[in-house]
């Protein structure tokens, strides 16, 4: 028994002496030698891009509302258009209390009834609008005479409505002549029955009113068919971007992209607007930008990704990862070139363009070439 006990103790001592756990083996092995991380010097064209988010919206919208009624309650009696429908010039887009609201081309908002004898720029606009939809107007420019009045009457009749008239009493031409005063009716255009928009075609983007309800405020909204993307550019990126720069517009939800360009860059909002935004109210904090292009209607209202080409090198240049650059006490930049035998050489470089984590480097002389290895870390 004593011999067995002595033998067991010897075996246990030997096992403890020669058999070690993985943790103990790692501790005894010590730290591994430092490995130098390197990357190859490349030659490529560098493109600097800026990625933003933007909202696709019409370049202009028009709220169609009711003007003043001469009598009776303002009730929506007909809504002949639907959301998304394209609207041509001369189209009746709504009917209130049996009277139409007609859309015509023009930039001046209707502000008065246009009656026989009226003169002014709004009459010029009406005459041009009537001619654009096929009516002949022979009156002098800017004067609402018999020709313009007749065209107004046809405008209503061709759309299934009766024109409203103003009465004019004609007196005798000669005071001593025996005659009967004659009453003449002239069609005129009430201010509440026309809505002008500067661009056609337009489409119905929203309908606010409902059939049979009172016409209060905006009845419907029209939007121009040409779409724009509105976004905000940070002050740090402002110097990199110019009007006319190409932009890639991409919709993740639609899975498609189109080409565009920057058409406008605005100024920074005022300090008051910035405070409002910080309070969660309104206004972008950067430079407002507008991107135009042949944007399909299917992207209207979508949030899209904008990739702006801010700069591009004219030809392939020497590039290294940004982590390969080291600063010196003199304020210059260097890369550490690794030779075939493992030797290291510090090379002064001038930094150029940057993109995607790569930097253009220009060494003084032919001391750094494509394919060379440079240190990026340990």
TAZI-V944961 format. One record per helix or strand of 2 or more residues. SS is the DSSP state (2 for helix, 1 for strand). FROM is the first residue (numbers start at 1). TO is the last residue. If there is no record, write none. Layout:
ss=SS from=FROM to=TO
ss=SS from=FROM to=TO
This chain:
ss=2 from=2 to=18
ss=2 from=22 to=29
ss=1 from=37 to=40
ss=1 from=42 to=44
ss=1 from=47 to=58
ss=1 from=61 to=65
ss=1 from=75 to=78
ss=1 from=86 to=87
ss=1 from=92 to=96
ss=1 from=99 to=105
ss=2 from=121 to=132
ss=2 from=146 to=157
ss=1 from=164 to=170
ss=1 from=182 to=189
ss=2 from=191 to=193
ss=1 from=194 to=197
ss=1 from=202 to=207
ss=1 from=218 to=224
ss=1 from=227 to=233
ss=2 from=235 to=240
ss=1 from=246 to=251
ss=1 from=256 to=265
ss=2 from=271 to=278
ss=1 from=287 to=293
ss=2 from=297 to=299
ss=1 from=303 to=312
ss=1 from=317 to=321
ss=2 from=322 to=324
ss=1 from=326 to=327
ss=1 from=333 to=338
ss=1 from=344 to=355
ss=1 from=358 to=363
ss=1 from=373 to=377
